[in-house]
Amino acid sequence: MHLSHNRRNFMKGSAALMASSVSLSSALADTKPSTKTLKVALIGCGGRGSGAASQILKADNNIELIALADVFPDKVDAAKKRFARLKDKAPIKDEFCFSGFDAYKKIMEIPEVDIVLLTTPPHFRPMHIEAAVDAGKHVFAEKPLACDPAGLKRAAEAIRKCEEKGLYFLCGFCYRFDGAKVETMKQIKEGIIGDITNIQSSYNAGGLWHKGRKDTWTDMEWQMRNWLYFTWLSGDHIVEQAIHGIDKMQWLTGDADIKSVNSIGGRQSRTDAKFGDIFDHFSVQYEFDNGIIGNFTCRQQSGTDRYVGDVAYGTKGKVDFQRGRIYNQKGEQIWAVKGKFEQMHQHEQRVLVEHIRAGKYFNNGKESIKSCGLGILGRMSGYTGKKLTWDKLMNSKEDLSPSAYSFDTPISVPPVAQPGITKFV
């Protein structure tokens, strides 16, 4: 399947998503359509953040990127140079460029900013969502929304206030904005494979980047610049990257509530101390209240086979959801997705902007919180070796935050978790 920019399919996908969003936000009246120039600020100037900013600027012709923030000044400078080529689309003044741990607060004080893109390491997402809602900004928040139970509850409360205030909120679970998967999901909901009983899902990836430590870096700077290897910053790779597979699985269950989570995991190949305290593989069984069993695997190990996919088995057939193929019980293909669809990261930004333009309220926070919670449960079950429930998650006291946000804050690396020894908190 080739993904391309096709206006007809953009609109087709947006209309479907717009219809689905109404049911998510039925308690809130729609707002007035907007034709104003939408002004955007980027908080988190790394690769994903720069991508999100470029994509929202393409969502329509009346959007400007006006402000940048990041903990690191070098990332702000690099982003400012990168976006300078866009000229009128990115009129970023020096006085609207901020660095440091409190840079996000200065963005929130700019009255001209309508939308904030929150793309820092995930640990900071809850506090940034809170600040955006308090400041009256619409939000695009990259997944995941939190790394630990304390952060998840904080993000959920901020999203609830977001709806109360009529502020638009879109979490970047991008597969839900992939037109091919939206079309496949329509077939599933119409009953083409009957009732789903089991889902096999994998997000098996290779190794990722690492930045060697410099003598001038404090412990905090070293961890911040290698954030994906530290559980307090990333949530571990099951929460930070593989959460996409968990979100698709949850979507296939009809966003059902979870009954129990049982996980195993560890680190086999990425064992050097430079890789912090995260695992490199997990295998999780999710049991949902509606009886569906979800079996999920993920890994980040160099030199291994990569596979990202999801197969759901129903009473009348099965679906290869990742590839948009549906089969009957004899194994014969009975449906396949057709057409070209807008790239999903681009499409999610278009959906946010089109809903704001139309005054049609959008907030996908509730299902996003649930997916993030399933990822955190998978990690906590793997770390402790214990079968867990949603109630256990909500009653957990785990808060991975450091004592203070400063490059001088002493922060050691926790020991790698040992199932059966590491305690559930």
LOVEXMAR-111901 format. One line per field, with one value per residue (C-alpha): residue in one letter; x, y, z; chain. Coordinates in nm, 2 decimals. Each point is the difference from the previous one (the first is absolute). Layout:
BEGIN
rest: [A,...]
east: [X,...]
north: [Y,...]
up: [Z,...]
kette: [A,...]
end
This chain:
BEGIN
rest: [M,H,L,S,H,N,R,R,N,F,M,K,G,S,A,A,L,M,A,S,S,V,S,L,S,S,A,L,A,D,T,K,P,S,T,K,T,L,K,V,A,L,I,G,C,G,G,R,G,S,G,A,A,S,Q,I,L,K,A,D,N,N,I,E,L,I,A,L,A,D,V,F,P,D,K,V,D,A,A,K,K,R,F,A,R,L,K,D,K,A,P,I,K,D,E,F,C,F,S,G,F,D,A,Y,K,K,I,M,E,I,P,E,V,D,I,V,L,L,T,T,P,P,H,F,R,P,M,H,I,E,A,A,V,D,A,G,K,H,V,F,A,E,K,P,L,A,C,D,P,A,G,L,K,R,A,A,E,A,I,R,K,C,E,E,K,G,L,Y,F,L,C,G,F,C,Y,R,F,D,G,A,K,V,E,T,M,K,Q,I,K,E,G,I,I,G,D,I,T,N,I,Q,S,S,Y,N,A,G,G,L,W,H,K,G,R,K,D,T,W,T,D,M,E,W,Q,M,R,N,W,L,Y,F,T,W,L,S,G,D,H,I,V,E,Q,A,I,H,G,I,D,K,M,Q,W,L,T,G,D,A,D,I,K,S,V,N,S,I,G,G,R,Q,S,R,T,D,A,K,F,G,D,I,F,D,H,F,S,V,Q,Y,E,F,D,N,G,I,I,G,N,F,T,C,R,Q,Q,S,G,T,D,R,Y,V,G,D,V,A,Y,G,T,K,G,K,V,D,F,Q,R,G,R,I,Y,N,Q,K,G,E,Q,I,W,A,V,K,G,K,F,E,Q,M,H,Q,H,E,Q,R,V,L,V,E,H,I,R,A,G,K,Y,F,N,N,G,K,E,S,I,K,S,C,G,L,G,I,L,G,R,M,S,G,Y,T,G,K,K,L,T,W,D,K,L,M,N,S,K,E,D,L,S,P,S,A,Y,S,F,D,T,P,I,S,V,P,P,V,A,Q,P,G,I,T,K,F,V]
east: [0.00,0.14,-0.07,-0.03,-0.16,-0.34,-0.26,-0.30,0.12,0.10,-0.35,-0.14,0.22,-0.07,-0.37,0.01,0.22,-0.22,-0.31,0.18,0.11,-0.35,-0.08,0.32,-0.10,-0.38,0.00,0.15,-0.17,0.19,0.17,-0.01,0.19,0.33,0.16,0.27,0.37,0.08,0.33,0.20,0.28,0.22,0.12,0.26,0.22,0.12,-0.07,-0.36,-0.08,0.15,-0.20,-0.32,0.06,0.07,-0.32,-0.23,0.13,-0.11,-0.35,-0.13,0.14,-0.08,0.22,0.32,0.27,0.10,0.17,0.25,0.10,0.23,0.21,0.31,0.09,0.19,-0.33,-0.18,0.27,0.00,-0.38,-0.01,0.25,-0.19,-0.33,0.15,-0.03,-0.37,0.01,-0.36,-0.12,0.24,0.05,0.18,0.14,0.30,-0.21,-0.23,0.28,0.06,0.22,0.02,-0.23,-0.24,-0.01,-0.35,-0.13,0.12,-0.18,-0.32,0.03,-0.01,-0.36,0.03,0.06,-0.31,0.14,0.29,0.18,0.13,0.28,0.26,0.10,-0.32,0.07,-0.08,-0.33,-0.24,0.15,0.00,-0.36,-0.10,0.17,-0.15,-0.35,0.05,0.12,-0.29,0.20,-0.12,0.23,0.17,0.18,0.23,-0.05,0.04,-0.18,0.19,0.27,-0.14,-0.33,0.04,0.06,-0.29,-0.25,0.14,-0.04,-0.35,-0.12,0.15,-0.17,-0.33,0.05,0.09,-0.35,-0.16,0.17,-0.08,0.37,0.08,0.22,0.17,0.24,0.23,-0.11,0.05,-0.12,-0.36,0.05,0.13,-0.28,0.07,-0.05,-0.31,-0.15,0.10,-0.16,-0.33,0.00,0.07,-0.28,-0.24,0.07,0.20,0.20,-0.27,0.09,0.37,0.12,0.38,0.26,0.37,0.20,0.37,0.23,0.34,0.26,0.38,0.23,-0.01,0.24,0.22,0.20,0.34,0.05,0.21,0.22,-0.20,-0.33,-0.16,-0.20,-0.32,0.13,0.13,-0.34,-0.19,0.20,-0.05,-0.35,-0.14,0.22,-0.13,-0.34,-0.08,0.04,-0.14,-0.20,0.21,-0.03,-0.34,-0.14,0.20,0.01,-0.19,-0.31,-0.11,-0.06,-0.18,-0.22,-0.10,-0.08,-0.22,-0.17,-0.08,-0.17,-0.23,0.20,-0.12,0.10,0.28,-0.04,0.36,0.35,0.27,0.35,0.35,0.31,0.36,0.32,0.20,0.21,-0.01,0.17,0.27,-0.04,-0.03,-0.34,-0.14,-0.26,-0.26,-0.06,0.05,-0.30,-0.34,-0.27,-0.34,-0.34,-0.29,-0.34,-0.29,-0.34,-0.17,0.18,0.26,0.35,0.29,0.34,0.27,0.37,0.26,0.37,0.28,0.30,0.26,0.04,-0.34,-0.28,-0.24,-0.37,-0.29,-0.34,-0.33,-0.23,-0.34,-0.19,-0.38,-0.28,-0.03,0.35,0.31,0.15,0.36,-0.06,0.34,-0.02,-0.38,-0.08,-0.30,-0.04,-0.28,0.03,0.14,0.29,-0.13,0.04,-0.35,0.09,0.31,0.03,0.03,0.09,0.26,-0.01,0.18,0.30,-0.13,0.21,-0.10,-0.36,-0.02,0.11,-0.26,-0.27,0.08,0.01,-0.32,-0.19,0.11,-0.09,-0.34,-0.07,-0.06,0.14,0.27,0.16,0.15,0.14,-0.21,0.10,0.36,0.02,-0.13,0.27,0.27,-0.12,0.01,0.36,0.10,-0.18,0.20,0.32,-0.09,-0.11,0.32,0.22,-0.17,-0.11,-0.35,-0.34,-0.16,-0.33,-0.12,-0.10,0.36,0.13,-0.24,0.10,0.37,0.22,0.28,0.13,0.33,0.06,0.34,0.03,0.05,0.02,0.36,0.31,0.17,-0.26,0.17,-0.16,0.13,-0.11,-0.23,0.10,-0.16,-0.33,0.00,-0.33,-0.09,0.23,-0.10,-0.30,-0.32,-0.04]
north: [0.00,0.34,0.29,0.33,0.34,-0.02,0.27,-0.22,-0.26,0.27,0.11,-0.35,-0.08,0.32,-0.04,-0.35,0.12,0.31,-0.23,-0.22,0.30,0.11,-0.30,0.06,0.35,0.00,0.18,0.31,0.24,0.07,0.34,0.27,-0.07,0.18,0.16,0.19,-0.06,-0.28,0.06,-0.30,-0.05,-0.30,-0.14,-0.26,0.07,-0.36,-0.20,-0.09,0.36,0.14,-0.25,0.09,0.37,-0.04,-0.21,0.24,0.28,-0.20,-0.06,0.32,0.33,0.22,-0.14,0.14,-0.14,0.29,-0.14,-0.27,-0.16,-0.28,-0.08,0.02,0.33,-0.18,-0.17,0.33,0.15,-0.29,0.01,0.37,-0.04,-0.30,0.19,0.33,-0.15,0.01,0.39,0.13,-0.33,0.01,0.37,-0.10,0.30,-0.04,0.11,-0.30,-0.26,-0.15,-0.26,-0.16,-0.21,0.29,0.09,-0.14,0.25,0.29,-0.14,-0.02,0.37,0.10,0.11,-0.04,-0.38,-0.20,-0.35,-0.16,-0.31,-0.20,-0.23,-0.01,-0.33,-0.15,0.06,0.37,-0.05,0.02,0.32,0.15,-0.10,0.16,0.32,0.02,-0.05,0.26,0.24,-0.07,-0.16,-0.28,-0.30,-0.26,-0.24,-0.27,-0.34,-0.12,0.23,-0.11,-0.24,-0.10,-0.02,0.34,0.16,-0.19,0.12,0.36,-0.01,-0.15,0.28,0.27,-0.16,0.01,0.37,0.04,-0.12,0.22,0.30,-0.10,-0.03,-0.24,-0.29,-0.26,-0.27,-0.13,-0.36,0.03,-0.34,0.11,0.27,-0.24,0.00,-0.37,-0.11,0.22,-0.18,-0.34,0.08,0.09,-0.36,-0.15,0.21,-0.12,-0.35,-0.14,-0.23,-0.04,0.06,0.04,-0.25,0.03,0.25,-0.07,0.33,0.07,0.30,-0.16,0.25,0.04,0.20,0.38,0.29,0.08,0.31,-0.05,0.19,0.32,0.09,0.33,-0.17,-0.05,-0.31,0.18,0.12,-0.34,-0.16,0.28,-0.04,-0.38,0.02,-0.31,-0.23,0.13,-0.12,0.33,0.19,-0.25,-0.25,-0.28,-0.09,-0.18,0.34,0.22,-0.18,-0.33,0.18,0.04,-0.38,0.01,0.28,-0.19,-0.30,0.20,0.17,-0.35,-0.10,0.30,0.19,-0.26,0.02,-0.21,-0.30,-0.10,0.04,-0.27,0.08,-0.14,0.18,0.08,0.12,-0.26,0.19,0.37,-0.06,0.28,0.26,0.27,-0.14,0.11,-0.21,-0.10,-0.35,-0.10,-0.24,-0.07,-0.27,0.10,-0.16,0.25,-0.14,0.24,0.02,-0.10,-0.33,0.09,-0.12,0.21,-0.15,0.27,-0.02,0.28,0.03,0.24,-0.22,0.06,-0.27,-0.16,-0.03,0.29,-0.05,0.24,-0.14,-0.10,-0.30,-0.01,-0.33,0.00,-0.26,0.04,0.07,0.21,0.33,0.10,0.35,0.15,-0.09,0.03,-0.36,-0.20,-0.38,-0.25,-0.31,-0.19,0.24,0.16,0.37,0.17,0.37,0.22,0.37,0.21,0.36,0.25,0.17,0.30,-0.09,-0.05,0.25,0.26,-0.10,0.03,0.36,0.06,-0.15,0.23,0.31,-0.09,-0.06,0.34,0.17,-0.17,0.07,-0.37,-0.11,-0.27,-0.17,-0.35,0.02,-0.27,-0.29,0.13,0.00,-0.36,-0.11,0.17,-0.17,-0.34,0.07,0.10,-0.31,-0.22,0.15,-0.02,-0.36,-0.09,0.18,-0.16,-0.34,0.07,-0.03,0.35,0.18,0.35,0.05,-0.09,0.26,0.27,-0.07,-0.02,0.25,-0.02,0.35,-0.01,0.38,0.13,0.21,0.32,0.10,0.14,-0.12,0.00,-0.23,-0.32,-0.29,-0.35,-0.29,-0.24,-0.37,-0.20,-0.15,-0.37,-0.18,-0.16,0.24,0.34,0.11,0.15,0.34]
up: [0.00,-0.09,0.22,-0.17,0.04,-0.16,0.08,-0.07,0.25,0.25,0.02,0.00,0.30,0.18,-0.03,0.15,0.29,0.05,0.03,0.26,0.20,0.06,0.22,0.20,0.09,0.01,0.33,-0.16,-0.23,-0.32,-0.03,-0.27,-0.33,-0.02,-0.30,0.19,-0.05,0.24,0.18,0.13,0.25,0.01,0.34,-0.06,-0.30,-0.08,-0.30,0.07,0.11,-0.31,-0.21,0.18,-0.05,-0.37,-0.04,0.18,-0.22,-0.31,0.15,-0.16,-0.14,0.30,0.28,0.14,0.22,0.23,0.31,0.10,0.33,0.11,0.31,-0.22,-0.17,-0.28,-0.10,0.00,-0.22,-0.24,-0.03,-0.06,-0.29,-0.14,0.00,-0.14,-0.35,0.03,0.03,0.04,0.14,0.29,0.11,0.32,0.19,0.23,0.30,-0.06,0.02,0.35,0.16,0.34,0.21,0.04,-0.37,-0.05,0.26,-0.21,-0.31,0.20,0.08,-0.37,-0.06,-0.38,0.02,-0.09,-0.02,0.18,-0.13,0.30,-0.12,0.28,0.17,0.13,0.37,-0.04,-0.19,0.30,0.13,-0.35,-0.06,0.33,-0.08,-0.35,0.13,0.27,-0.27,-0.23,-0.28,-0.24,0.03,-0.22,0.24,-0.14,0.15,0.27,0.24,0.31,0.13,0.33,0.19,0.16,-0.33,-0.16,0.26,-0.04,-0.38,0.03,0.22,-0.23,-0.30,0.19,0.06,-0.36,-0.10,0.27,-0.15,-0.36,-0.09,-0.28,0.08,-0.23,0.12,-0.27,-0.01,-0.37,-0.12,0.09,-0.27,-0.27,-0.26,-0.09,0.36,0.03,-0.30,0.13,0.34,-0.18,-0.14,0.35,0.16,-0.27,0.11,-0.29,0.24,0.26,0.36,0.08,0.25,-0.02,-0.12,-0.07,-0.01,-0.03,-0.01,-0.04,-0.09,-0.02,0.21,0.02,0.02,0.29,0.08,0.17,0.32,0.00,0.29,0.05,0.03,0.35,0.07,-0.08,-0.34,-0.09,0.08,-0.17,-0.32,0.01,0.14,-0.17,0.22,0.33,0.13,0.18,-0.33,-0.26,0.19,-0.16,-0.37,0.06,0.10,-0.22,-0.34,0.01,0.15,-0.36,-0.02,0.33,-0.12,-0.32,0.21,0.23,-0.30,-0.14,0.34,-0.04,0.27,0.25,0.37,0.11,0.24,0.06,-0.13,0.04,-0.15,-0.01,-0.12,0.05,-0.18,-0.19,-0.25,0.10,0.34,0.01,0.27,-0.26,-0.08,0.33,0.18,-0.27,-0.13,-0.36,-0.03,0.14,-0.06,0.14,0.02,0.03,0.10,-0.07,0.17,-0.32,-0.01,-0.27,0.07,-0.13,-0.03,-0.06,-0.05,-0.04,-0.01,-0.09,-0.08,-0.27,-0.26,0.06,-0.25,0.00,-0.01,0.07,-0.04,0.14,-0.08,0.15,0.00,-0.01,0.00,-0.39,-0.11,0.08,-0.09,-0.07,0.14,-0.07,-0.37,-0.05,-0.11,0.12,-0.04,0.06,0.22,-0.30,-0.03,-0.32,-0.04,-0.01,0.02,-0.03,0.05,-0.32,-0.08,0.10,0.33,0.16,0.21,0.35,0.19,-0.26,0.03,0.37,-0.02,-0.27,0.21,0.29,-0.21,-0.20,0.32,0.14,-0.33,0.00,0.36,0.04,0.34,0.00,0.30,-0.02,0.35,0.17,-0.22,-0.01,0.38,-0.01,-0.25,0.19,0.32,-0.17,-0.10,0.35,0.14,-0.24,0.12,0.37,-0.03,-0.18,0.25,0.30,-0.14,0.13,-0.17,0.02,-0.05,-0.09,0.37,0.10,-0.24,0.13,0.36,-0.07,0.17,-0.26,-0.09,-0.19,0.01,0.11,0.31,-0.21,-0.36,-0.04,-0.18,0.35,0.15,0.12,-0.18,0.00,-0.22,0.18,-0.01,-0.29,0.13,0.10,-0.03,0.33,0.19,-0.12,0.20,-0.13,0.14]
kette: [A,A,A,A,A,A,A,A,A,A,A,A,A,A,A,A,A,A,A,A,A,A,A,A,A,A,A,A,A,A,A,A,A,A,A,A,A,A,A,A,A,A,A,A,A,A,A,A,A,A,A,A,A,A,A,A,A,A,A,A,A,A,A,A,A,A,A,A,A,A,A,A,A,A,A,A,A,A,A,A,A,A,A,A,A,A,A,A,A,A,A,A,A,A,A,A,A,A,A,A,A,A,A,A,A,A,A,A,A,A,A,A,A,A,A,A,A,A,A,A,A,A,A,A,A,A,A,A,A,A,A,A,A,A,A,A,A,A,A,A,A,A,A,A,A,A,A,A,A,A,A,A,A,A,A,A,A,A,A,A,A,A,A,A,A,A,A,A,A,A,A,A,A,A,A,A,A,A,A,A,A,A,A,A,A,A,A,A,A,A,A,A,A,A,A,A,A,A,A,A,A,A,A,A,A,A,A,A,A,A,A,A,A,A,A,A,A,A,A,A,A,A,A,A,A,A,A,A,A,A,A,A,A,A,A,A,A,A,A,A,A,A,A,A,A,A,A,A,A,A,A,A,A,A,A,A,A,A,A,A,A,A,A,A,A,A,A,A,A,A,A,A,A,A,A,A,A,A,A,A,A,A,A,A,A,A,A,A,A,A,A,A,A,A,A,A,A,A,A,A,A,A,A,A,A,A,A,A,A,A,A,A,A,A,A,A,A,A,A,A,A,A,A,A,A,A,A,A,A,A,A,A,A,A,A,A,A,A,A,A,A,A,A,A,A,A,A,A,A,A,A,A,A,A,A,A,A,A,A,A,A,A,A,A,A,A,A,A,A,A,A,A,A,A,A,A,A,A,A,A,A,A,A,A,A,A,A,A,A,A,A,A,A,A,A,A,A,A,A,A,A,A,A,A,A,A,A,A,A,A,A,A,A,A,A,A,A,A,A,A,A,A,A,A,A]
end
